[in-house]
């Protein structure tokens, strides 16, 4: 499937963790990053923004853009 994925340049905090939205073929998709504490969210987003975007894009492509995306920060931190 050929998908156009754009990660929005912001984040929000939710009970599920760091919430980053992506636009996939014109539709908004919520992407949640677990293993992030609320008081660390801004620093993590700032330091790992591009690693997060890369991991989210990969997860979207693997899921065919269906449903919310859930990834663990532990996996991203090990790569970044």
C-alpha positions in Angstrom: 0.0 0.0 0.0 1.3 3.4 -1.0 0.7 5.7 2.0 1.5 9.3 2.5 2.5 9.7 6.1 3.0 13.1 7.8 3.9 13.4 11.5 2.4 16.5 13.1 5.1 18.7 14.8 3.7 18.5 18.3 2.7 16.2 21.1 0.1 15.9 23.8 0.1 14.0 27.1 -2.6 11.3 27.6 -3.2 8.5 30.0 -1.7 6.2 27.4 1.5 8.1 27.3 3.0 10.6 24.8 0.4 11.2 22.0 1.7 12.2 18.6 -0.7 12.6 15.7 0.1 11.5 12.1 -1.8 12.3 9.0 -2.1 9.2 6.8 -3.7 9.7 3.4 -5.6 12.7 4.8 -6.8 11.1 8.0 -5.6 11.8 11.5 -4.2 8.8 13.4 -3.3 8.9 17.1 0.1 7.4 17.9 0.9 6.6 21.6 4.4 6.2 23.0 4.3 4.3 26.3 7.0 4.1 29.0 7.2 7.9 29.2 6.5 9.7 32.4 4.5 12.9 32.2 7.2 15.1 33.8 9.7 13.8 31.2 7.5 14.1 28.1 8.7 17.4 26.8 12.4 16.5 27.2 11.9 13.2 25.6 9.9 14.7 22.7 12.6 17.3 22.2 15.5 14.9 22.3 14.0 12.0 20.4 11.6 13.7 18.1 13.1 12.4 14.8 13.6 8.9 16.3 9.9 8.9 17.4 8.8 10.1 14.0 10.8 7.3 12.3 9.4 4.6 14.6 5.8 5.9 14.1 6.2 6.0 10.3 7.5 2.4 10.3 4.7 1.2 12.6 2.1 2.9 10.4 3.4 1.2 7.3 3.5 -2.1 9.0 -0.1 -1.7 10.2 -1.4 -0.5 6.8 -2.6 2.7 8.6 -5.4 0.9 10.4 -6.2 1.9 14.0 -4.2 3.7 16.6 -0.4 3.1 16.8 1.2 2.0 20.1 5.0 1.9 20.5 7.3 1.7 23.5 9.8 4.4 24.2 12.2 1.7 25.5 12.5 0.3 22.0 13.2 3.8 20.5 15.8 4.7 23.2 17.7 1.5 22.5 17.9 2.5 18.8 18.5 6.2 19.2 
